[in-house]
Structures are given as structure tokens and as C-alpha cells.
Amino acid sequence: MTKVAVVYHSGYGHTARQARSVVAGAAGVPGVEAVPVPVEEAEARWGELEAADAIIFGSPTYMGSVSAPFKQFMDQSSKTWSRQGWKDKLAAGFTNSASWSGDKLNTLIQMAVFAGQHGMIWVPLGLPPGNNTSTARSTDLNRVGSYLGAMAQSNADQDADAVPPPADLETARELGRRVGEMAVTFARGRNALAA
Ligand SMILES: Cc1cc2nc3c(=O)[nH]c(=O)nc-3n(C[C@H](O)[C@H](O)[C@H](O)COP(=O)(O)O)c2cc1C
């Protein structure tokens, strides 16, 4: 099986819902096993990250950047970085915040730089932007219009059972599916080269 790990933090459950959609999207690809890894469990489950073909990073945007627990996970990875243990794994990212912008892009950029430091191969969202013409709708896939990774917008006064809305959860699912497909393609290519 090709393995996809989804490492995420969520303070109040919104990004956890987005993470579940990412996992479901990856797990729907034949031959892929996808596992959610809350950052609080990452240290104890480091072996699962080492064994993964792809790692997808998820964090809410707090103060225009990844959350402190997610940053702690990033820093915990420095031992792996020093021996480039995640080199050539696929990487991707998602984030969620209250505002339409809320400086979410910075969070994805942080994740992409982090992946670059690890020598990983960043997989962008790969969906056209939705909700940006006079005839478009707020229910469009990629309604926030992100390229680097999947974004979700959760109204600040709504709990995680109500938001992020279905369009953002579907967008997250698409990211998981894309990374799952890419991971299978890479694994097959590697095996073919080794044969
Ligand atoms: C400490 C803190 C900082 C936040 N900073 C931002 C921000 O910079 N931009 C934004 O749009 N929303 C911000 N928010 C709102 C959260 O991103 C939003 O509520 C999100 O849905 C929380 O996700 P979670 O439930 O997974 O923690 C912040 C919330 C908290 C608690």
C-alpha cells in the first residue's frame, strides 16, 4: 500500500474537519492507506511519518501563521531534517481561518518552505479558482481561490459542526485525492526504475 499521513493541528475542531476530508480524499484512491496524525501524537507516531510516501500538513491560521502547536511539530522534525529523512516524499498543505484572506497564504508558504527544507516535493492544489466571476457561486470548489494548497474559511461565530462549509471540505477532499494519486504514481515509477 502507498501511505499518506495527514499531520494537523486544530484548536477548536474546524481544521480537524478539514483534515478528515483530506484523509477521506486520499483514502479513496485505490492502493492508498491514509492516516490522520494530530500533532499532539506526532512525536509518538514518528515512525508512521517516516514510513509515509506523502505527508500532508494542516494547521489553522493563527495570527497570520501556523499555530504554535504546529510550529512545535515543525521544530520537532529537525532531527529528521538533519539526516534528510523525509527527502523525496511528497508534501502538501491545507489551512483554515475565519477571514476570507486572514493571511492564510502565509501559512501555506510556511509549510511549503518547511517541506523544501526537508527536500520534499510540494504538490499544489491543482484546482482552478472558484467563486471569482459574476456567475460563480460561493458553493464552488476552491471558492477561496488558492493555488499552493487547500484553504477553508470558517465564520468566527460558528462551531466546527457548522463550518467550514461543504465547498471547502470538498476542496480539502480534492487535495487528498490528488496527493494520493501522485503518491501512487511516484511509488509505481520508483518500483519500475528499481526493477
Ligand atoms: C489565536 C488565534 C489567532 C487567530 N488568527 C487568525 C488570523 O490571523 N486570521 C484569521 O482569519 N483567523 C484567525 N483566527 C481564527 C481561526 O483561524 C479560526 O477560528 C479557525 O476556524 C480555527 O480553527 P480550529 O478550530 O481548527 O482551531 C485566529 C484564532 C485564534 C484562536
The ligand as an ORCA input file, in Angstrom:
! r2SCAN-3c Opt
* xyz 0 1
  C      -5.025     32.662     18.489
  C      -5.872     32.804     17.265
  C      -5.396     33.552     16.197
  C      -6.157     33.661     15.038
  N      -5.639     34.358     13.978
  C      -6.345     34.419     12.819
  C      -5.802     35.057     11.671
  O      -4.663     35.513     11.639
  N      -6.572     35.131     10.567
  C      -7.856     34.649     10.529
  O      -8.514     34.782      9.517
  N      -8.380     33.981     11.588
  C      -7.654     33.846     12.728
  N      -8.155     33.159     13.785
  C      -9.419     32.423     13.628
  C      -9.158     30.936     13.366
  O      -8.283     30.756     12.273
  C     -10.478     30.236     13.069
  O     -11.343     30.386     14.174
  C     -10.280     28.765     12.736
  O     -11.516     28.244     12.260
  C      -9.838     27.961     13.946
  O      -9.578     26.641     13.555
  P      -9.500     25.457     14.598
  O     -10.898     25.281     15.163
  O      -9.059     24.279     13.835
  O      -8.532     25.885     15.656
  C      -7.431     33.037     14.957
  C      -7.902     32.314     16.056
  C      -7.142     32.176     17.186
  C      -7.659     31.348     18.341
*
